[in-house]
Amino acid sequence: MKAFKIQHLPFSYATRNLLRDIPRLLQKIGGSCVVVFLIFAAGAFNEGMKSVLRASGTANNVILVSAGSEESVERGEIDVQVESLAAAGIRGIETRLGQPAVSGEVHFMGELSTPDGGERQALLRGITPAAFEVHREARILEGDFPASGEVLAGRLAHHVLGVSAAAIRPGTEVEFEGQTFIVSGIFEAPGTVMESEVWFDRNDMMTLTQRDSLSCVIIRLEHPEDFPAADLFAKQRLDLELSAIREVDYYDKLSGFFAPIRAMTWLTAGLIAAGAIFGGFNLLYAAFASRIRELATLQAIGFRRTAVFISLVQESLLATLSGTLLAAFAAVFLLEGRTVHFSVGTFSLELSSTVISSGLIMGLLLGILGAVPPAIRCLAAPLPSTLRS
């Protein structure tokens, strides 16, 4: 016996039916475009934030902070002498030209003001030249290392300060705690939160913030496996009340702190998508119900319900995938590379392959899930009654 073969309706039938009601077609395309665009936006936001926090940590770096401040370096207070004690007491510290890669730093969230803008909060860091020994990804693009009365601005610091890039160039001025500072140079640290920071001479920062302690000491080890030596130093020196944490672990914890925000973006996009699917039920049921006699006639002339059902799903998919395509173009032009500011820095929205796949899958789901219940309901009625309706 030959297997029974379903005779499908021509694909042109589905395309012609879409053009029968242009306002309804535009409504379908517009709705799916908005939903998929929101999925792209939520995904790009999450990918960008995760990427910048992941890239900010270096496997060779260890942060020495005061015990209890492992989740926020800004709260840490350790003695200035820890910098020299760590350099002498920890084995495996990387050296360059005879200098150990040990950087005592002051981290402070403070308000900067510029002539072209108002006061904006930014992450400020008091450093010495040793900072470039531990932060090897950072390099000065133009200008010089800051002397007393000068600052070194990150390449993206102007986003945080709400001014144009031209307003933060070497030779321009910023004000902090009533004191005017000259921008000595611009530095970059690709893909890290440091690019949105402003770096001060450490003595200036300690004077203006009225503190005589450091926020942390960052050391760079020759090998990540040497971390136990730094951890042992912190545990043995009970008088210093130190805690050693890998830099990558610190930023992992920071990423976990922002996880609820990332979850909220997905939840918001998901709720809107769910609303769009239920709205699609009503829209497509009205569209299919108005053609119920036509659908019954197709069955009467020999097309099986399965073939008619597939054609209806094709109509829905054509509309939603058209909206998905428009959303993809909009995302590339409006989202890709867009800079977003958050409390510890800035990041760029990323349309990764995962994000794009999520948007395409949502477009398919909108087309399929939105069409299946209305199609089943319209085709479930007995053929004689639908022909007489």
C-alpha positions in Angstrom: 0.0 0.0 0.0 1.2 3.5 -0.8 1.5 5.9 2.1 -1.1 8.6 2.1 0.3 12.0 1.1 -1.1 15.3 2.2 -1.8 17.7 -0.6 -0.6 21.1 0.6 -2.1 24.4 -0.4 0.2 26.5 -2.6 2.5 28.9 -0.7 1.1 31.8 -2.8 -2.2 31.3 -1.1 -0.8 32.2 2.2 1.0 35.3 0.8 -2.1 36.5 -1.0 -4.2 36.2 2.1 -1.8 38.4 4.1 -2.3 41.2 1.5 -6.1 41.0 1.8 -6.2 43.1 5.0 -3.2 45.5 5.0 -4.1 47.2 8.4 -4.2 43.8 10.1 -1.0 42.8 8.4 0.8 45.9 9.6 -0.5 45.3 13.1 1.0 41.8 13.1 4.3 42.9 11.7 4.5 45.9 14.1 3.6 43.9 17.1 6.2 41.2 16.4 8.8 43.8 15.6 8.4 45.5 19.0 8.5 42.3 20.9 11.6 40.9 19.2 13.3 44.3 19.4 12.8 44.2 23.2 14.3 40.7 23.3 17.3 42.0 21.4 17.6 44.9 23.8 17.3 42.8 26.9 19.9 40.3 25.5 22.3 43.0 24.4 22.1 44.7 27.8 22.8 41.4 29.7 25.7 40.4 27.3 27.3 43.8 27.5 27.2 44.0 31.3 28.5 40.4 31.8 31.3 40.9 29.2 32.6 44.1 30.8 32.6 42.6 34.3 34.2 39.4 33.0 36.9 41.3 31.2 37.7 43.6 34.1 39.3 40.8 36.2 42.8 39.5 35.5 43.7 35.9 36.5 47.1 37.0 37.7 45.9 39.8 39.9 45.1 39.5 43.6 43.3 42.2 45.6 44.2 42.7 49.3 41.3 44.4 51.1 40.3 44.8 54.7 38.4 41.9 56.1 34.6 42.4 55.5 35.1 44.6 52.4 35.4 41.7 49.9 32.3 42.8 48.0 33.1 46.5 47.8 36.6 47.8 47.5 35.4 51.4 48.0 34.5 50.5 51.7 38.0 49.1 52.4 40.5 50.7 54.7 44.0 49.2 55.0 47.2 50.7 56.3 49.5 52.3 53.7 52.4 50.1 54.8 50.6 47.0 53.5 51.9 48.0 50.0 55.5 47.6 51.0 54.8 44.6 53.4 53.1 42.7 50.6 55.9 43.4 48.1 58.4 41.9 50.6 56.3 39.1 52.1 54.5 37.5 49.2 56.4 35.0 47.0 55.7 34.9 43.2 55.0 38.6 42.6 55.8 39.6 39.0 58.6 42.1 38.6 59.6 44.3 35.7 62.9 46.2 35.6 63.4 45.1 39.2 60.1 46.7 40.4 57.5 44.5 42.0 54.0 44.7 40.5 52.3 46.0 43.6 49.8 49.0 43.5 48.3 50.6 46.6 45.1 52.4 45.5 42.3 54.6 46.8 38.9 54.0 45.3 36.3 56.6 45.9 32.8 57.3 44.5 32.7 61.1 44.2 31.2 63.9 42.3 33.1 65.7 39.5 32.1 68.8 37.7 33.1 70.1 34.3 32.7 73.5 32.7 30.3 72.0 30.0 28.2 70.0 32.4 26.9 69.8 35.9 28.1 67.6 38.8 28.1 63.9 38.0 29.1 61.0 40.2 32.0 58.9 39.0 34.4 56.2 40.3 37.7 57.9 41.1 40.9 56.1 41.8 44.1 57.4 43.5 47.1 55.7 42.0 50.9 55.7 41.7 52.8 54.8 38.5 52.8 51.2 39.8 49.1 51.0 38.8 50.2 50.3 35.2 52.3 47.4 36.4 49.2 45.5 37.7 46.7 46.8 35.1 48.6 45.8 32.0 45.5 46.2 29.8 45.5 50.0 30.6 47.7 52.3 28.4 47.8 56.0 27.9 46.5 57.0 24.5 47.5 60.7 24.6 49.0 63.0 27.2 51.0 62.0 30.3 50.7 60.3 33.7 49.1 62.7 36.2 51.2 64.8 38.5 49.9 66.5 41.5 47.0 68.8 40.5 46.2 66.6 37.4 44.0 63.7 36.5 44.1 60.9 33.9 40.6 60.3 32.4 39.4 57.0 31.0 38.4 56.9 27.3 34.7 56.6 28.3 34.7 58.9 31.3 32.9 61.6 29.3 29.8 59.3 29.2 29.7 59.2 33.0 30.2 62.9 33.3 27.5 63.6 30.7 29.7 65.7 28.4 31.1 65.3 24.9 34.4 63.6 24.3 35.9 66.9 23.4 35.1 68.3 26.8 37.5 65.7 28.5 40.7 66.1 26.6 44.3 66.9 27.7 44.4 70.5 28.9 40.7 70.7 29.9 39.6 71.1 33.6 37.5 69.2 36.0 36.6 70.1 39.6 36.6 67.9 42.6 36.0 68.9 46.3 36.3 72.6 45.3 39.7 72.0 43.7 40.4 72.4 39.9 42.4 69.7 38.2 43.9 69.6 34.7 43.3 66.6 32.5 46.8 65.4 31.8 45.9 62.5 29.5 43.4 59.9 28.3 43.9 56.2 28.8 42.1 53.1 27.6 41.6 49.6 29.1 39.5 47.9 26.4 36.4 46.2 27.6 36.9 46.9 31.3 35.1 49.2 33.8 38.3 51.2 34.2 37.7 53.1 31.0 35.0 55.1 32.7 37.1 56.0 35.7 39.1 59.1 36.5 42.6 58.5 38.0 44.1 61.0 40.4 47.6 61.2 42.0 47.2 59.1 45.1 48.4 61.8 47.5 45.9 64.3 46.1 43.1 61.8 46.5 44.0 61.0 50.1 44.3 64.7 51.0 41.0 65.7 49.5 39.1 62.7 50.9 40.7 63.2 54.3 42.0 59.7 54.7 45.3 58.2 55.7 44.5 54.6 54.5 44.3 52.8 51.2 41.2 51.1 49.8 43.1 48.1 48.6 46.5 46.8 47.4 46.5 45.0 44.1 49.4 42.6 43.3 50.2 40.9 40.1 51.5 37.3 40.4 53.7 35.6 37.9 51.3 32.6 37.8 47.6 32.4 38.9 48.6 29.2 40.8 50.6 31.4 43.2 47.5 32.8 44.9 47.9 30.6 48.0 51.0 32.6 48.9 49.0 35.8 48.9 46.2 34.2 50.8 48.6 32.9 53.4 50.2 36.3 53.8 46.7 37.8 54.5 45.8 35.1 57.0 49.2 35.2 58.9 49.2 39.0 59.3 46.3 39.1 61.8 47.4 42.6 62.9 46.6 44.0 59.4 43.1 42.4 59.2 43.4 41.6 55.5 41.6 39.4 53.1 43.0 38.2 49.7 40.7 37.7 46.8 41.4 37.0 43.2 40.5 39.9 40.9 38.4 37.6 38.7 36.5 36.4 41.7 35.8 39.9 42.9 34.2 40.9 39.6 32.3 37.6 39.5 30.7 38.6 42.8 30.1 42.1 41.4 28.4 40.4 38.4 26.2 38.4 40.9 25.2 41.7 42.6 23.8 43.0 39.3 22.1 39.7 38.5 18.7 40.8 39.7 18.9 43.8 37.3 19.7 41.5 34.4 16.9 39.2 35.5 14.4 42.1 35.5 15.2 43.0 31.9 14.4 39.5 30.8 11.3 39.4 33.0 10.0 42.6 31.5 10.7 41.5 27.9 9.1 38.1 28.7 5.9 39.7 30.1 5.6 41.9 27.0 6.2 38.9 24.8 3.5 36.9 26.7 1.1 39.8 26.2 1.9 40.0 22.5 1.2 36.2 22.2 -2.2 36.5 23.8 -3.0 39.6 21.8 -2.0 37.6 18.7 -4.6 34.9 19.7 -7.4 37.5 19.5 -6.1 39.1 16.3 -5.6 35.9 14.4 -8.8 34.4 15.7 -10.7 37.4 14.3 -8.8 37.0 11.0 -9.4 33.3 10.7 -13.0 33.4 11.9 -13.9 35.9 9.2 -12.8 33.3 6.6 -14.4 30.2 8.3 -16.6 29.5 5.2 -13.6 29.8 2.9 -11.7 27.4 5.0 -14.6 24.9 5.0 -14.8 25.2 1.2 -11.1 24.3 0.9 -11.8 21.2 2.8 -14.9 20.4 0.7 -12.9 20.5 -2.5 -10.3 18.0 -1.2 -7.8 19.7 1.0 -7.4 18.1 4.4 -7.6 20.1 7.6 -3.9 19.5 8.2 -3.1 21.2 4.9 -5.4 24.2 5.8 -3.9 24.3 9.3 -0.3 24.5 7.8 -1.3 27.3 5.5 -2.7 29.3 8.3 0.5 28.9 10.3 2.5 29.9 7.3 0.5 33.1 7.1 1.3 33.9 10.7 4.9 33.0 10.3 5.3 35.2 7.3 4.0 38.2 9.2 6.0 37.7 12.4 9.2 36.8 10.6 8.9 40.0 8.6 8.6 41.9 11.9 11.6 39.9 13.2 13.7 41.0 10.3 12.7 44.6 10.8 13.6 44.3 14.5 17.0 42.8 13.6 17.8 45.8 11.3 16.6 48.2 14.0 18.7 46.5 16.7 21.9 46.7 14.6 21.4 50.4 13.9 20.0 51.5 17.4 21.6 49.0 19.9 24.9 47.7 18.6 27.8 49.5 20.4 25.5 51.8 22.3 27.1 52.8 25.6 25.2 52.4 28.8 26.3 53.8 32.2 25.8 51.9 35.4 27.2 52.4 39.0 30.6 50.9 38.5 31.3 51.9 34.9 30.1 51.8 31.4 29.5 49.0 28.9 28.5 48.7 25.3 25.4 46.7 24.2 26.4 43.5 22.4 24.4 41.7 19.8 26.1 38.3 20.2 25.1 35.2 18.4 23.2 34.1 21.5 21.2 37.3 21.5 20.4 37.1 17.8 19.4 33.5 18.2 17.1 34.4 21.1 15.4 37.0 18.9 14.9 34.7 16.0 13.5 32.0 18.2 11.0 34.5 19.7 9.9 35.5 16.2 9.2 31.8 15.4 7.3 31.3 18.7 5.2 34.4 18.1 4.3 33.1 14.7 3.6 29.5 15.8 2.0 29.9 19.2 -0.1 32.9 18.1 -1.6 30.9 15.2 -2.1 27.4 16.5 -5.0 27.9 19.0 -7.0 30.2 16.7 -6.4 27.8 13.7 -7.5 24.7 15.7 -10.6 26.4 17.0 -11.7 27.6 13.5 -11.0 24.2 12.0 -12.6 22.1 14.8 -16.2 22.9 13.8 -18.1 20.2 11.7 -17.8 20.8 8.0 -21.6 21.0 7.2 -22.2 23.7 9.8 -19.3 25.8 8.7 -20.4 25.6 5.1 -23.9 26.9 6.1 -22.6 29.6 8.4 
